[in-house]
Each structure stands twice: as C-alpha cells, then as structure tokens.
Amino acid sequence: MNKKVLYIGQLTDMSGYGNAARNYIKCFDMFLDDSDIDFRVHNVSYETNNNTNENERELLNKYEIKDIRDFADDNTIVIVHQVPTFFTSGYWLEMSSYFKKENVVSSMAWEPNRLPTEWVNIYKKHVGQFIVYCEFTRQCFLSHGFAEENIHLIEHPIFDIKENTSKSLNREKFNIFSLSQWDDRKGWDILIPAVCHEFFHHNDVELTIKTFRNEHVGAPAEQERNAVIREVVTHKSKVQHYGKHSDVKINLICGIVEKHVISDLFSNSTVYCLPTRCDSFGLTIGEAVISKRAAIVPDLGGHRDYFSDDNPFLVKSKMQSVKIPKAMFSTLDMQLVETDYDDLRAKLRKAYDIWKNNPDDLAKISDDNFDFATTNVINNRKIYDKFVSLVGGDL
C-alpha cells in the first residue's frame, strides 16, 4: 500500500516560502517514480500574481489537488509549509478534521533564538512533527522542550541557478551582489554604509542590489522602487568625508523578475554579501554558493551548516536583543544575529585584495565552498532521503 503524503504550501508565490516550496517539489519529483509514496500538493497562496514559470506550472499540475477531501484519510501525512498562525485560520480548522495530529508536519522558517509563546501553544495543539532547515532552528525548538525525534532537519534544495566557472568571474569591476527582500532584518543598514565606507575612493567597486518590497502583493512597482531608493540614499549618506559622499556606484533592481535574471546577476558579480540578521537557511546565500561566488556573510545563522569553519569570509557576529522596527512578536525575549560592522569591512577588503591580486584565487575559495556545501548539505538525493525517512516510505 502506498504511503500518502500531502504537501500544502504557497506554491505560486514569489516569497521565500513560495520559492522554497517549489524547490522541494522539484527535488522530490526527481526520485518519486521509484518510490511507494503517493505524493500530492495543495496551493494556499497569499499573493495576487502567479509567479511560476511554464515548467513549474506543469510540475504543479502533475501533483496538485484542488480539494483535499479527494485525497486525505486518517493515514495521510500532511506537510504544512506555512507560518504557524495558519493553524489557527478557519481554512485549517476546517481541514484539520481530515488528519491525525501525529501526521501533521509543520515546515516553517524561523530565525530568532526563541519561538513566540503563542506559536508554541499552537504547535502543541495542532502539530505532531516539525521540519526545520538548519541546526540553528533545531536548537531553538529543542530549547522549548519539543521531542528531538519529532524535529527533522531537512535542508532546502536549490534549483534554477547556473553553476559558474572561474572564467565568468567579473574581472573588470569588483561587483558586490546582494539579494533579498527589502526588510530591516536583512541588514541593508549595515551593508550599504560598510561598502561605501570601505571603498569610499574606489571607482572599480560597485554594489548591485536586487530586492523587492510589496510588489508581490499588488503594490505599485514605481512606488515601491522610490521607497527603496530613498532608504538607499539615506544609508549611503551616513558615510561622508569632509562633506563628500562615497564614489561607490549602487545598481538597484527592484520588483519581480524571472529566475534567469537572478542567475545572470550572480554570474556578473564578483562576490555575494548579505549581513542578514536572520536566515533559517538563507536561500539567496545558498544560491550564491551554488553559483560559485564567494559569500561574505555572518558567522552565525542557518547558512552556517553549509560553510566550513575555515571559510575566510565569515564575518564576526553575535546574538543581540531584537531592536529593529516591525520585530516579530516580541523584542523582550528574542535575539537575532548582529554583524560586526568593522569586521564586515575587513572581509570585504580581504575579498577585494584577493581579487585585485589574482581573481583565480577568489574563484578557488568559491569552488571549495561549493564542494563542501553540495557534498554535505545542498544535495538533492540526501534531502529526498530525509523526506522519505520522515514520511516512512521506502527508498
């Protein structure tokens, strides 16, 4: 008898949740034909646009069911790739009667060192098992007393990012690429001044930012871009030298773009940098590694699972009480990662000096990181095997 598994996620959204869900399905699809698992997906989207490409739509159509009642029974395992408050929605409360609690698996990104009390209570009431994406988050769940055997570390697979070669490394400009949502949690207030500070007088350094604000939920693109520009100018203006501003050019790409554009931005870069305050895996950091670009990132956070301890571009950081606007639930009992500003400057300078002296040496560091990550963590077969172990299927 086949093992029935239902995957509920934001399958058509452009958010991190949406991209991660589609990548999981792509990964599982590589191996499911040889398994005893009857796998189906169900879309619960929060965005106005369908942000999938033709191949992704074809893949989703292969597995999608519109009405879970056509599939669910007492033995169905349901993986819910949503924020925990989904379990208090009327939508879930109506669906939950079709599943046993021990068969409900929550898959959720979380970055602070503690969970909100509200979420802990929701989990205890509705969820039997958990998927986390990194050791950092696994330790957070353990600190709340959840049983270790119910916490499953299944990393994110990564697709649609071109694996580059050393020859493609930008040798004309030291192009620092950064990619993430425009949010205080991503450290833009650290990155932009640090780059402008360290390379104040340089004309061979550029910072390229690909970001989005609220375009994915229908906000006007020009309005959102202008809001980002204002903040970029503010951050750049923090660094002055006798009334003059930095010579560093900042290239800004805002809004919704196709995945091949992201891949090309990685290819055109020299290094990747994101002083993120919170990432439970760091999809964009992982994409940088897969694209074979040296990643300058904090030495704390979920991404550390796929960086060796001797990586030369890990930036000193510490856990610090939350003190950013729009914090998640509470700033009293949670901490996030805070990147050391001066060490970020030092690591950027180190990468620049290596590139200036011999770009191939920088490429060698990227190749080593790629090998470490794809051998140990970002490995589709290993990720699929962990999924099968969770649902009790046969390999």
HUMOVEN-V464826 format. One record per backbone hydrogen bond with DSSP energy under -1.0 kcal/mol. CO is the residue of the C=O (numbers start at 1). NH is the residue of the N-H. If there is no record, write none. Layout:
# HUMOVEN-V464826
co = <CO;CO>
nh = <NH;NH>
This chain:
# HUMOVEN-V464826
co = <3;4;5;6;7;8;9;9;10;12;15;16;17;18;19;20;21;22;23;24;25;28;28;31;32;36;38;40;41;42;53;54;55;56;57;58;60;63;67;68;68;73;77;78;79;80;80;83;84;85;86;89;90;91;92;95;96;100;101;103;104;104;105;106;116;117;118;119;120;121;122;123;129;130;131;132;134;135;136;137;138;139;141;141;142;147;148;150;152;165;166;173;174;175;175;176;177;178;181;183;184;185;187;187;188;190;191;192;193;194;195;199;200;204;205;206;207;208;209;210;211;212;214;214;215;220;221;222;223;224;225;226;227;228;229;230;231;232;233;236;241;244;249;251;253;258;258;259;260;261;262;263;264;266;269;271;272;274;277;279;282;283;284;285;286;287;288;289;294;296;297;301;302;303;304;308;311;315;316;318;320;327;328;334;335;336;338;340;341;342;343;344;345;346;347;348;349;350;351;352;353;354;358;359;360;361;362;363;364;365;366;367;368;369;370;371;372;373;373;377;379;380;381;382;383;384;385;386;387;388;388>
nh = <38;77;40;79;42;81;11;44;13;51;19;20;21;22;23;24;25;26;27;28;29;31;32;34;35;3;5;7;65;9;57;58;59;60;61;62;64;41;70;71;72;76;6;105;8;82;107;86;87;88;89;93;94;95;96;98;99;103;104;78;128;129;80;131;120;121;122;123;124;125;126;127;106;152;108;154;138;139;140;141;142;143;144;146;145;150;151;130;132;168;169;175;206;270;271;208;273;210;183;186;187;277;190;191;192;194;195;196;197;198;199;202;247;174;249;176;251;178;253;180;255;182;217;219;218;224;225;226;227;228;229;230;231;232;233;234;235;236;237;239;244;241;207;209;211;261;262;263;264;265;266;267;268;269;170;177;296;276;337;302;286;287;288;289;290;291;293;292;272;274;315;304;305;306;307;311;314;299;340;338;336;329;330;322;113;320;318;344;345;346;347;348;349;350;351;352;353;354;355;356;357;358;361;363;364;365;366;367;368;369;370;371;372;373;374;375;376;377;378;379;383;384;385;386;387;388;389;390;391;392;393>
